[in-house]
């Protein structure tokens, strides 16, 4: 049977926007672009576990993690794939010093991040998690915590 024509779909990554007050954490990706945290979901993980691991890799352990109710989507020219990433929001109490990234205002993040889908995600996060109280029903409970 011949392979069905179509565009491959990549659903192996998650996006996490880290927020402290009105500051957003941006890091450099391997190509040198400023971006939020993006990581691959490992074989033994679910999406929220990968998001927590990504945030912990920045030395941020005490966070409130939320599903952002946003699906980041774009066409990756290098792999000729459609990429879909569920987005998460990690809220921290204050921006700790970090040697890896840069804490930015929304305006700064829109200037530094080059892609329109990033801008849409950042605006969504600010509208629903910064200027408004985070919806409690979107909170991801830590492993073992009972509702």
N, CA, C and O atoms as a GROMACS GRO file, in nm:
protein
  588
    1UNK      N    1   0.084  -0.117   0.000
    1UNK     CA    2   0.000   0.000   0.000
    1UNK      C    3   0.090   0.124   0.000
    1UNK      O    4   0.185   0.132   0.077
    2UNK      N    5   0.059   0.218  -0.084
    2UNK     CA    6   0.137   0.342  -0.094
    2UNK      C    7   0.108   0.432   0.026
    2UNK      O    8  -0.002   0.432   0.082
    3UNK      N    9   0.209   0.507   0.065
    3UNK     CA   10   0.192   0.600   0.176
    3UNK      C   11   0.092   0.708   0.136
    3UNK      O   12   0.090   0.754   0.023
    4UNK      N   13   0.010   0.745   0.230
    4UNK     CA   14  -0.089   0.850   0.206
    4UNK      C   15  -0.018   0.984   0.197
    4UNK      O   16   0.062   1.017   0.285
    5UNK      N   17  -0.047   1.063   0.093
    5UNK     CA   18   0.018   1.194   0.082
    5UNK      C   19  -0.030   1.286   0.193
    5UNK      O   20  -0.142   1.272   0.243
    6UNK      N   21   0.052   1.377   0.231
    6UNK     CA   22   0.015   1.473   0.334
    6UNK      C   23   0.138   1.535   0.396
    6UNK      O   24   0.251   1.499   0.362
    7UNK      N   25   0.116   1.625   0.484
    7UNK     CA   26   0.224   1.694   0.553
    7UNK      C   27   0.242   1.628   0.689
    7UNK      O   28   0.146   1.615   0.764
    8UNK      N   29   0.365   1.585   0.722
    8UNK     CA   30   0.388   1.522   0.853
    8UNK      C   31   0.354   1.618   0.967
    8UNK      O   32   0.371   1.739   0.956
    9UNK      N   33   0.307   1.562   1.076
    9UNK     CA   34   0.268   1.637   1.194
    9UNK      C   35   0.360   1.601   1.309
    9UNK      O   36   0.378   1.483   1.340
   10UNK      N   37   0.419   1.701   1.372
   10UNK     CA   38   0.510   1.682   1.485
   10UNK      C   39   0.442   1.731   1.612
   10UNK      O   40   0.415   1.850   1.627
   11UNK      N   41   0.413   1.639   1.704
   11UNK     CA   42   0.350   1.674   1.832
   11UNK      C   43   0.438   1.629   1.949
   11UNK      O   44   0.386   1.588   2.052
   12UNK      N   45   0.568   1.638   1.932
   12UNK     CA   46   0.660   1.583   2.031
   12UNK      C   47   0.716   1.686   2.129
   12UNK      O   48   0.801   1.651   2.212
   13UNK      N   49   0.672   1.811   2.122
   13UNK     CA   50   0.728   1.916   2.207
   13UNK      C   51   0.619   1.990   2.284
   13UNK      O   52   0.502   1.987   2.248
   14UNK      N   53   0.661   2.056   2.390
   14UNK     CA   54   0.574   2.146   2.465
   14UNK      C   55   0.643   2.281   2.478
   14UNK      O   56   0.766   2.290   2.478
   15UNK      N   57   0.562   2.385   2.490
   15UNK     CA   58   0.611   2.521   2.512
   15UNK      C   59   0.575   2.563   2.653
   15UNK      O   60   0.468   2.529   2.703
   16UNK      N   61   0.665   2.636   2.717
   16UNK     CA   62   0.636   2.688   2.850
   16UNK      C   63   0.680   2.833   2.858
   16UNK      O   64   0.796   2.865   2.832
   17UNK      N   65   0.587   2.920   2.894
   17UNK     CA   66   0.616   3.061   2.915
   17UNK      C   67   0.630   3.081   3.065
   17UNK      O   68   0.537   3.053   3.141
   18UNK      N   69   0.747   3.128   3.108
   18UNK     CA   70   0.773   3.150   3.251
   18UNK      C   71   0.748   3.298   3.280
   18UNK      O   72   0.804   3.386   3.213
   19UNK      N   73   0.664   3.325   3.380
   19UNK     CA   74   0.625   3.461   3.416
   19UNK      C   75   0.658   3.487   3.563
   19UNK      O   76   0.630   3.404   3.650
   20UNK      N   77   0.717   3.603   3.589
   20UNK     CA   78   0.738   3.652   3.726
   20UNK      C   79   0.684   3.794   3.730
   20UNK      O   80   0.744   3.886   3.673
   21UNK      N   81   0.570   3.813   3.796
   21UNK     CA   82   0.506   3.945   3.796
   21UNK      C   83   0.464   3.981   3.655
   21UNK      O   84   0.376   3.917   3.597
   22UNK      N   85   0.527   4.083   3.599
   22UNK     CA   86   0.500   4.123   3.460
   22UNK      C   87   0.622   4.100   3.372
   22UNK      O   88   0.637   4.161   3.266
   23UNK      N   89   0.710   4.011   3.417
   23UNK     CA   90   0.831   3.979   3.341
   23UNK      C   91   0.821   3.838   3.284
   23UNK      O   92   0.771   3.747   3.349
   24UNK      N   93   0.869   3.821   3.161
   24UNK     CA   94   0.866   3.694   3.090
   24UNK      C   95   1.009   3.649   3.066
   24UNK      O   96   1.093   3.730   3.028
   25UNK      N   97   1.038   3.522   3.086
   25UNK     CA   98   1.173   3.469   3.065
   25UNK      C   99   1.191   3.427   2.920
   25UNK      O  100   1.116   3.344   2.869
   26UNK      N  101   1.291   3.485   2.855
   26UNK     CA  102   1.329   3.443   2.720
   26UNK      C  103   1.468   3.381   2.726
   26UNK      O  104   1.554   3.424   2.803
   27UNK      N  105   1.488   3.280   2.644
   27UNK     CA  106   1.618   3.214   2.632
   27UNK      C  107   1.654   3.208   2.484
   27UNK      O  108   1.569   3.228   2.397
   28UNK      N  109   1.781   3.181   2.455
   28UNK     CA  110   1.824   3.166   2.316
   28UNK      C  111   1.806   3.021   2.274
   28UNK      O  112   1.844   2.930   2.346
   29UNK      N  113   1.747   3.001   2.156
   29UNK     CA  114   1.735   2.864   2.105
   29UNK      C  115   1.865   2.828   2.031
   29UNK      O  116   1.951   2.914   2.015
   30UNK      N  117   1.881   2.703   1.986
   30UNK     CA  118   2.006   2.663   1.921
   30UNK      C  119   2.041   2.747   1.797
   30UNK      O  120   2.158   2.758   1.761
   31UNK      N  121   1.942   2.805   1.732
   31UNK     CA  122   1.968   2.890   1.614
   31UNK      C  123   2.001   3.034   1.652
   31UNK      O  124   2.034   3.114   1.566
   32UNK      N  125   1.992   3.066   1.782
   32UNK     CA  126   2.026   3.201   1.828
   32UNK      C  127   1.906   3.294   1.844
   32UNK      O  128   1.924   3.410   1.881
   33UNK      N  129   1.785   3.246   1.817
   33UNK     CA  130   1.666   3.329   1.833
   33UNK      C  131   1.622   3.333   1.979
   33UNK      O  132   1.641   3.236   2.052
   34UNK      N  133   1.564   3.446   2.021
   34UNK     CA  134   1.504   3.455   2.154
   34UNK      C  135   1.370   3.384   2.152
   34UNK      O  136   1.293   3.399   2.057
   35UNK      N  137   1.343   3.306   2.255
   35UNK     CA  138   1.218   3.230   2.262
   35UNK      C  139   1.185   3.196   2.407
   35UNK      O  140   1.267   3.217   2.497
   36UNK      N  141   1.067   3.145   2.428
   36UNK     CA  142   1.027   3.089   2.557
   36UNK      C  143   1.086   2.947   2.566
   36UNK      O  144   1.156   2.904   2.475
   37UNK      N  145   1.057   2.876   2.672
   37UNK     CA  146   1.110   2.740   2.687
   37UNK      C  147   1.034   2.643   2.597
   37UNK      O  148   0.911   2.644   2.593
   38UNK      N  149   1.108   2.561   2.526
   38UNK     CA  150   1.051   2.456   2.442
   38UNK      C  151   1.132   2.330   2.467
   38UNK      O  152   1.255   2.333   2.467
   39UNK      N  153   1.064   2.218   2.489
   39UNK     CA  154   1.135   2.093   2.513
   39UNK      C  155   1.058   1.977   2.452
   39UNK      O  156   0.937   1.984   2.432
   40UNK      N  157   1.131   1.872   2.423
   40UNK     CA  158   1.070   1.748   2.372
   40UNK      C  159   1.010   1.669   2.489
   40UNK      O  160   1.064   1.670   2.600
   41UNK      N  161   0.902   1.602   2.462
   41UNK     CA  162   0.841   1.512   2.561
   41UNK      C  163   0.914   1.378   2.549
   41UNK      O  164   0.918   1.318   2.442
   42UNK      N  165   0.970   1.333   2.660
   42UNK     CA  166   1.043   1.206   2.660
   42UNK      C  167   0.947   1.088   2.666
   42UNK      O  168   0.829   1.105   2.699
   43UNK      N  169   0.997   0.970   2.635
   43UNK     CA  170   0.913   0.850   2.622
   43UNK      C  171   0.829   0.822   2.747
   43UNK      O  172   0.716   0.774   2.736
   44UNK      N  173   0.882   0.850   2.866
   44UNK     CA  174   0.812   0.816   2.990
   44UNK      C  175   0.734   0.935   3.048
   44UNK      O  176   0.692   0.930   3.164
   45UNK      N  177   0.715   1.041   2.970
   45UNK     CA  178   0.652   1.163   3.021
   45UNK      C  179   0.517   1.192   2.956
   45UNK      O  180   0.486   1.144   2.847
   46UNK      N  181   0.439   1.272   3.028
   46UNK     CA  182   0.324   1.338   2.969
   46UNK      C  183   0.364   1.484   2.948
   46UNK      O  184   0.469   1.527   2.996
   47UNK      N  185   0.282   1.559   2.878
   47UNK     CA  186   0.316   1.696   2.841
   47UNK      C  187   0.350   1.783   2.962
   47UNK      O  188   0.450   1.856   2.959
   48UNK      N  189   0.269   1.776   3.069
   48UNK     CA  190   0.293   1.863   3.185
   48UNK      C  191   0.423   1.827   3.257
   48UNK      O  192   0.488   1.915   3.314
   49UNK      N  193   0.461   1.701   3.256
   49UNK     CA  194   0.588   1.659   3.318
   49UNK      C  195   0.705   1.717   3.239
   49UNK      O  196   0.803   1.762   3.298
   50UNK      N  197   0.696   1.716   3.107
   50UNK     CA  198   0.801   1.776   3.024
   50UNK      C  199   0.812   1.926   3.050
   50UNK      O  200   0.922   1.980   3.054
   51UNK      N  201   0.697   1.993   3.066
   51UNK     CA  202   0.699   2.136   3.095
   51UNK      C  203   0.767   2.163   3.229
   51UNK      O  204   0.849   2.254   3.239
   52UNK      N  205   0.735   2.084   3.332
   52UNK     CA  206   0.801   2.100   3.464
   52UNK      C  207   0.951   2.077   3.454
   52UNK      O  208   1.030   2.151   3.514
   53UNK      N  209   0.991   1.974   3.378
   53UNK     CA  210   1.134   1.945   3.362
   53UNK      C  211   1.205   2.063   3.294
   53UNK      O  212   1.315   2.100   3.334
   54UNK      N  213   1.141   2.121   3.193
   54UNK     CA  214   1.199   2.234   3.121
   54UNK      C  215   1.220   2.353   3.214
   54UNK      O  216   1.324   2.418   3.209
   55UNK      N  217   1.121   2.380   3.299
   55UNK     CA  218   1.131   2.492   3.394
   55UNK      C  219   1.239   2.462   3.498
   55UNK      O  220   1.317   2.551   3.532
   56UNK      N  221   1.243   2.340   3.548
   56UNK     CA  222   1.344   2.302   3.648
   56UNK      C  223   1.485   2.313   3.591
   56UNK      O  224   1.579   2.342   3.665
   57UNK      N  225   1.500   2.290   3.460
   57UNK     CA  226   1.633   2.300   3.398
   57UNK      C  227   1.687   2.443   3.403
   57UNK      O  228   1.806   2.465   3.384
   58UNK      N  229   1.600   2.540   3.429
   58UNK     CA  230   1.642   2.679   3.444
   58UNK      C  231   1.665   2.715   3.590
   58UNK      O  232   1.689   2.831   3.623
   59UNK      N  233   1.659   2.615   3.678
   59UNK     CA  234   1.679   2.638   3.821
   59UNK      C  235   1.555   2.689   3.892
   59UNK      O  236   1.562   2.737   4.005
   60UNK      N  237   1.440   2.680   3.826
   60UNK     CA  238   1.314   2.729   3.883
   60UNK      C  239   1.234   2.609   3.932
   60UNK      O  240   1.174   2.536   3.852
   61UNK      N  241   1.233   2.589   4.062
   61UNK     CA  242   1.170   2.471   4.119
   61UNK      C  243   1.036   2.500   4.185
   61UNK      O  244   0.948   2.414   4.186
   62UNK      N  245   1.018   2.620   4.240
   62UNK     CA  246   0.896   2.654   4.310
   62UNK      C  247   0.806   2.734   4.217
   62UNK      O  248   0.806   2.857   4.220
   63UNK      N  249   0.729   2.665   4.134
   63UNK     CA  250   0.645   2.730   4.035
   63UNK      C  251   0.502   2.679   4.043
   63UNK      O  252   0.477   2.567   4.088
   64UNK      N  253   0.410   2.760   4.000
   64UNK     CA  254   0.271   2.717   3.979
   64UNK      C  255   0.257   2.698   3.829
   64UNK      O  256   0.273   2.792   3.751
   65UNK      N  257   0.227   2.576   3.788
   65UNK     CA  258   0.219   2.543   3.646
   65UNK      C  259   0.072   2.536   3.602
   65UNK      O  260  -0.012   2.477   3.670
   66UNK      N  261   0.044   2.598   3.488
   66UNK     CA  262  -0.090   2.602   3.433
   66UNK      C  263  -0.088   2.559   3.287
   66UNK      O  264   0.009   2.584   3.215
   67UNK      N  265  -0.196   2.494   3.244
   67UNK     CA  266  -0.218   2.474   3.101
   67UNK      C  267  -0.260   2.611   3.047
   67UNK      O  268  -0.348   2.676   3.103
   68UNK      N  269  -0.199   2.655   2.939
   68UNK     CA  270  -0.226   2.789   2.888
   68UNK      C  271  -0.353   2.798   2.804
   68UNK      O  272  -0.397   2.908   2.770
   69UNK      N  273  -0.413   2.682   2.770
   69UNK     CA  274  -0.528   2.681   2.681
   69UNK      C  275  -0.490   2.745   2.548
   69UNK      O  276  -0.566   2.823   2.490
   70UNK      N  277  -0.370   2.710   2.501
   70UNK     CA  278  -0.318   2.766   2.375
   70UNK      C  279  -0.235   2.657   2.308
   70UNK      O  280  -0.155   2.590   2.374
   71UNK      N  281  -0.254   2.641   2.181
   71UNK     CA  282  -0.178   2.544   2.102
   71UNK      C  283  -0.090   2.622   2.007
   71UNK      O  284  -0.137   2.684   1.912
   72UNK      N  285   0.041   2.618   2.034
   72UNK     CA  286   0.135   2.686   1.945
   72UNK      C  287   0.148   2.600   1.818
   72UNK      O  288   0.169   2.479   1.825
   73UNK      N  289   0.136   2.665   1.704
   73UNK     CA  290   0.141   2.591   1.578
   73UNK      C  291   0.221   2.669   1.474
   73UNK      O  292   0.209   2.791   1.463
   74UNK      N  293   0.301   2.595   1.400
   74UNK     CA  294   0.378   2.658   1.293
   74UNK      C  295   0.427   2.552   1.196
   74UNK      O  296   0.427   2.433   1.227
   75UNK      N  297   0.469   2.596   1.080
   75UNK     CA  298   0.527   2.507   0.981
   75UNK      C  299   0.678   2.521   0.990
   75UNK      O  300   0.732   2.630   0.974
   76UNK      N  301   0.746   2.408   1.016
   76UNK     CA  302   0.892   2.408   1.027
   76UNK      C  303   0.952   2.381   0.889
   76UNK      O  304   0.941   2.271   0.836
   77UNK      N  305   1.014   2.482   0.834
   77UNK     CA  306   1.071   2.470   0.699
   77UNK      C  307   1.181   2.365   0.692
   77UNK      O  308   1.191   2.293   0.593
   78UNK      N  309   1.263   2.356   0.795
   78UNK     CA  310   1.377   2.264   0.792
   78UNK      C  311   1.332   2.118   0.782
   78UNK      O  312   1.394   2.039   0.711
   79UNK      N  313   1.226   2.082   0.853
   79UNK     CA  314   1.180   1.943   0.853
   79UNK      C  315   1.057   1.920   0.766
   79UNK      O  316   1.012   1.807   0.749
   80UNK      N  317   1.002   2.029   0.710
   80UNK     CA  318   0.881   2.020   0.627
   80UNK      C  319   0.767   1.953   0.705
   80UNK      O  320   0.698   1.866   0.653
   81UNK      N  321   0.750   1.997   0.831
   81UNK     CA  322   0.647   1.942   0.918
   81UNK      C  323   0.563   2.053   0.979
   81UNK      O  324   0.609   2.166   0.997
   82UNK      N  325   0.440   2.019   1.010
   82UNK     CA  326   0.356   2.106   1.091
   82UNK      C  327   0.385   2.071   1.236
   82UNK      O  328   0.378   1.954   1.274
   83UNK      N  329   0.418   2.171   1.317
   83UNK     CA  330   0.450   2.149   1.458
   83UNK      C  331   0.336   2.204   1.544
   83UNK      O  332   0.294   2.318   1.527
   84UNK      N  333   0.286   2.120   1.634
   84UNK     CA  334   0.184   2.159   1.731
   84UNK      C  335   0.239   2.138   1.871
   84UNK      O  336   0.277   2.027   1.907
   85UNK      N  337   0.244   2.244   1.950
   85UNK     CA  338   0.296   2.236   2.087
   85UNK      C  339   0.191   2.289   2.184
   85UNK      O  340   0.152   2.405   2.174
   86UNK      N  341   0.144   2.206   2.277
   86UNK     CA  342   0.060   2.263   2.381
   86UNK      C  343   0.144   2.357   2.467
   86UNK      O  344   0.260   2.328   2.499
   87UNK      N  345   0.085   2.469   2.504
   87UNK     CA  346   0.158   2.568   2.583
   87UNK      C  347   0.119   2.561   2.729
   87UNK      O  348   0.003   2.535   2.764
   88UNK      N  349   0.218   2.585   2.814
   88UNK     CA  350   0.199   2.593   2.958
   88UNK      C  351   0.250   2.727   3.006
   88UNK      O  352   0.329   2.793   2.938
   89UNK      N  353   0.204   2.767   3.124
   89UNK     CA  354   0.252   2.889   3.188
   89UNK      C  355   0.305   2.849   3.325
   89UNK      O  356   0.237   2.781   3.402
   90UNK      N  357   0.428   2.891   3.354
   90UNK     CA  358   0.488   2.867   3.486
   90UNK      C  359   0.499   3.003   3.556
   90UNK      O  360   0.570   3.092   3.510
   91UNK      N  361   0.428   3.017   3.667
   91UNK     CA  362   0.433   3.141   3.744
   91UNK      C  363   0.531   3.126   3.859
   91UNK      O  364   0.522   3.031   3.938
   92UNK      N  365   0.624   3.219   3.868
   92UNK     CA  366   0.720   3.222   3.979
   92UNK      C  367   0.698   3.352   4.054
   92UNK      O  368   0.648   3.449   3.997
   93UNK      N  369   0.734   3.354   4.183
   93UNK     CA  370   0.704   3.471   4.266
   93UNK      C  371   0.788   3.593   4.231
   93UNK      O  372   0.739   3.706   4.239
   94UNK      N  373   0.912   3.574   4.191
   94UNK     CA  374   1.000   3.686   4.156
   94UNK      C  375   1.102   3.637   4.054
   94UNK      O  376   1.140   3.520   4.055
   95UNK      N  377   1.146   3.726   3.966
   95UNK     CA  378   1.245   3.682   3.867
   95UNK      C  379   1.381   3.659   3.932
   95UNK      O  380   1.451   3.756   3.965
   96UNK      N  381   1.420   3.533   3.949
   96UNK     CA  382   1.552   3.507   4.006
   96UNK      C  383   1.660   3.538   3.903
   96UNK      O  384   1.634   3.539   3.783
   97UNK      N  385   1.781   3.562   3.949
   97UNK     CA  386   1.888   3.583   3.853
   97UNK      C  387   1.909   3.456   3.771
   97UNK      O  388   1.903   3.345   3.825
   98UNK      N  389   1.933   3.472   3.644
   98UNK     CA  390   1.960   3.356   3.560
   98UNK      C  391   2.071   3.392   3.463
   98UNK      O  392   2.073   3.502   3.408
   99UNK      N  393   2.162   3.301   3.443
   99UNK     CA  394   2.271   3.324   3.348
   99UNK      C  395   2.235   3.275   3.210
   99UNK      O  396   2.311   3.296   3.115
  100UNK      N  397   2.120   3.208   3.197
  100UNK     CA  398   2.084   3.146   3.070
  100UNK      C  399   1.995   3.237   2.987
  100UNK      O  400   2.010   3.242   2.865
  101UNK      N  401   1.903   3.308   3.051
  101UNK     CA  402   1.803   3.382   2.976
  101UNK      C  403   1.798   3.528   3.015
  101UNK      O  404   1.890   3.583   3.076
  102UNK      N  405   1.686   3.588   2.978
  102UNK     CA  406   1.666   3.730   3.002
  102UNK      C  407   1.521   3.752   3.042
  102UNK      O  408   1.429   3.701   2.978
  103UNK      N  409   1.499   3.828   3.149
  103UNK     CA  410   1.365   3.863   3.194
  103UNK      C  411   1.324   3.990   3.121
  103UNK      O  412   1.397   4.088   3.122
  104UNK      N  413   1.205   3.988   3.058
  104UNK     CA  414   1.161   4.098   2.973
  104UNK      C  415   1.016   4.136   3.002
  104UNK      O  416   0.938   4.054   3.051
  105UNK      N  417   0.984   4.260   2.972
  105UNK     CA  418   0.843   4.301   2.972
  105UNK      C  419   0.778   4.243   2.847
  105UNK      O  420   0.845   4.188   2.759
  106UNK      N  421   0.647   4.255   2.839
  106UNK     CA  422   0.578   4.208   2.719
  106UNK      C  423   0.630   4.282   2.596
  106UNK      O  424   0.657   4.220   2.493
  107UNK      N  425   0.645   4.414   2.606
  107UNK     CA  426   0.692   4.492   2.492
  107UNK      C  427   0.832   4.447   2.448
  107UNK      O  428   0.858   4.432   2.328
  108UNK      N  429   0.920   4.424   2.544
  108UNK     CA  430   1.056   4.377   2.510
  108UNK      C  431   1.053   4.239   2.446
  108UNK      O  432   1.125   4.213   2.350
  109UNK      N  433   0.968   4.150   2.499
  109UNK     CA  434   0.962   4.015   2.444
  109UNK      C  435   0.910   4.018   2.300
  109UNK      O  436   0.954   3.938   2.217
  110UNK      N  437   0.817   4.107   2.270
  110UNK     CA  438   0.765   4.120   2.134
  110UNK      C  439   0.872   4.174   2.039
  110UNK      O  440   0.871   4.141   1.920
  111UNK      N  441   0.963   4.255   2.090
  111UNK     CA  442   1.074   4.306   2.008
  111UNK      C  443   1.180   4.199   1.984
  111UNK      O  444   1.235   4.188   1.875
  112UNK      N  445   1.209   4.119   2.088
  112UNK     CA  446   1.317   4.021   2.078
  112UNK      C  447   1.277   3.893   2.005
  112UNK      O  448   1.355   3.840   1.926
  113UNK      N  449   1.159   3.843   2.031
  113UNK     CA  450   1.115   3.718   1.969
  113UNK      C  451   1.072   3.747   1.824
  113UNK      O  452   0.991   3.837   1.801
  114UNK      N  453   1.126   3.674   1.727
  114UNK     CA  454   1.105   3.712   1.588
  114UNK      C  455   0.978   3.659   1.521
  114UNK      O  456   0.941   3.708   1.414
  115UNK      N  457   0.910   3.563   1.580
  115UNK     CA  458   0.803   3.495   1.508
  115UNK      C  459   0.663   3.540   1.552
  115UNK      O  460   0.639   3.556   1.672
  116UNK      N  461   0.572   3.561   1.458
  116UNK     CA  462   0.436   3.606   1.491
  116UNK      C  463   0.362   3.513   1.587
  116UNK      O  464   0.285   3.560   1.670
  117UNK      N  465   0.383   3.382   1.576
  117UNK     CA  466   0.315   3.290   1.668
  117UNK      C  467   0.364   3.308   1.812
  117UNK      O  468   0.288   3.289   1.906
  118UNK      N  469   0.491   3.344   1.829
  118UNK     CA  470   0.541   3.373   1.963
  118UNK      C  471   0.467   3.495   2.018
  118UNK      O  472   0.425   3.496   2.134
  119UNK      N  473   0.452   3.598   1.936
  119UNK     CA  474   0.386   3.720   1.980
  119UNK      C  475   0.243   3.691   2.025
  119UNK      O  476   0.197   3.742   2.127
  120UNK      N  477   0.172   3.608   1.946
  120UNK     CA  478   0.035   3.573   1.981
  120UNK      C  479   0.029   3.497   2.113
  120UNK      O  480  -0.058   3.522   2.196
  121UNK      N  481   0.123   3.405   2.134
  121UNK     CA  482   0.129   3.329   2.259
  121UNK      C  483   0.155   3.422   2.377
  121UNK      O  484   0.086   3.413   2.479
  122UNK      N  485   0.252   3.513   2.365
  122UNK     CA  486   0.286   3.603   2.475
  122UNK      C  487   0.168   3.694   2.509
  122UNK      O  488   0.140   3.718   2.627
  123UNK      N  489   0.098   3.744   2.408
  123UNK     CA  490  -0.019   3.828   2.434
  123UNK      C  491  -0.128   3.748   2.505
  123UNK      O  492  -0.190   3.797   2.600
  124UNK      N  493  -0.150   3.625   2.460
  124UNK     CA  494  -0.250   3.537   2.524
  124UNK      C  495  -0.214   3.516   2.672
  124UNK      O  496  -0.300   3.527   2.760
  125UNK      N  497  -0.089   3.485   2.698
  125UNK     CA  498  -0.045   3.461   2.836
  125UNK      C  499  -0.063   3.586   2.921
  125UNK      O  500  -0.112   3.577   3.034
  126UNK      N  501  -0.024   3.701   2.870
  126UNK     CA  502  -0.039   3.824   2.948
  126UNK      C  503  -0.187   3.855   2.973
  126UNK      O  504  -0.224   3.896   3.083
  127UNK      N  505  -0.271   3.836   2.871
  127UNK     CA  506  -0.414   3.863   2.888
  127UNK      C  507  -0.479   3.773   2.992
  127UNK      O  508  -0.564   3.819   3.068
  128UNK      N  509  -0.440   3.645   2.996
  128UNK     CA  510  -0.510   3.548   3.080
  128UNK      C  511  -0.438   3.508   3.208
  128UNK      O  512  -0.497   3.444   3.295
  129UNK      N  513  -0.309   3.544   3.221
  129UNK     CA  514  -0.234   3.500   3.339
  129UNK      C  515  -0.160   3.614   3.410
  129UNK      O  516  -0.112   3.596   3.522
  130UNK      N  517  -0.152   3.731   3.348
  130UNK     CA  518  -0.083   3.844   3.412
  130UNK      C  519  -0.183   3.954   3.446
  130UNK      O  520  -0.193   3.993   3.562
  131UNK      N  521  -0.256   4.004   3.347
  131UNK     CA  522  -0.352   4.110   3.375
  131UNK      C  523  -0.480   4.057   3.440
  131UNK      O  524  -0.557   4.134   3.497
  132UNK      N  525  -0.502   3.928   3.430
  132UNK     CA  526  -0.616   3.862   3.497
  132UNK      C  527  -0.561   3.754   3.589
  132UNK      O  528  -0.449   3.706   3.570
  133UNK      N  529  -0.639   3.716   3.686
  133UNK     CA  530  -0.597   3.606   3.774
  133UNK      C  531  -0.598   3.476   3.696
  133UNK      O  532  -0.690   3.451   3.617
  134UNK      N  533  -0.498   3.392   3.717
  134UNK     CA  534  -0.494   3.264   3.645
  134UNK      C  535  -0.616   3.179   3.679
  134UNK      O  536  -0.653   3.168   3.796
  135UNK      N  537  -0.679   3.119   3.579
  135UNK     CA  538  -0.794   3.033   3.606
  135UNK      C  539  -0.753   2.911   3.688
  135UNK      O  540  -0.663   2.836   3.647
  136UNK      N  541  -0.816   2.890   3.801
  136UNK     CA  542  -0.777   2.779   3.889
  136UNK      C  543  -0.795   2.643   3.824
  136UNK      O  544  -0.720   2.550   3.852
  137UNK      N  545  -0.894   2.630   3.736
  137UNK     CA  546  -0.919   2.501   3.672
  137UNK      C  547  -0.811   2.462   3.572
  137UNK      O  548  -0.808   2.348   3.525
  138UNK      N  549  -0.721   2.554   3.538
  138UNK     CA  550  -0.611   2.522   3.447
  138UNK      C  551  -0.482   2.486   3.522
  138UNK      O  552  -0.382   2.454   3.459
  139UNK      N  553  -0.485   2.492   3.655
  139UNK     CA  554  -0.365   2.461   3.735
  139UNK      C  555  -0.330   2.314   3.721
  139UNK      O  556  -0.415   2.227   3.734
  140UNK      N  557  -0.202   2.288   3.694
  140UNK     CA  558  -0.151   2.151   3.686
  140UNK      C  559  -0.101   2.116   3.826
  140UNK      O  560  -0.010   2.181   3.878
  141UNK      N  561  -0.158   2.016   3.884
  141UNK     CA  562  -0.118   1.977   4.020
  141UNK      C  563   0.015   1.905   4.018
  141UNK      O  564   0.042   1.824   3.930
  142UNK      N  565   0.097   1.935   4.117
  142UNK     CA  566   0.223   1.860   4.128
  142UNK      C  567   0.193   1.711   4.146
  142UNK      O  568   0.088   1.674   4.199
  143UNK      N  569   0.283   1.628   4.102
  143UNK     CA  570   0.266   1.485   4.116
  143UNK      C  571   0.241   1.448   4.260
  143UNK      O  572   0.315   1.489   4.350
  144UNK      N  573   0.136   1.372   4.283
  144UNK     CA  574   0.104   1.329   4.418
  144UNK      C  575   0.010   1.420   4.495
  144UNK      O  576  -0.046   1.379   4.597
  145UNK      N  577  -0.010   1.545   4.447
  145UNK     CA  578  -0.098   1.636   4.517
  145UNK      C  579  -0.243   1.602   4.483
  145UNK      O  580  -0.277   1.580   4.366
  146UNK      N  581  -0.327   1.596   4.584
  146UNK     CA  582  -0.468   1.563   4.564
  146UNK      C  583  -0.548   1.690   4.536
  146UNK      O  584  -0.516   1.796   4.589
  147UNK      N  585  -0.653   1.679   4.452
  147UNK     CA  586  -0.736   1.797   4.421
  147UNK      C  587  -0.809   1.850   4.543
  147UNK      O  588  -0.883   1.948   4.534
   0.00000   0.00000   0.00000
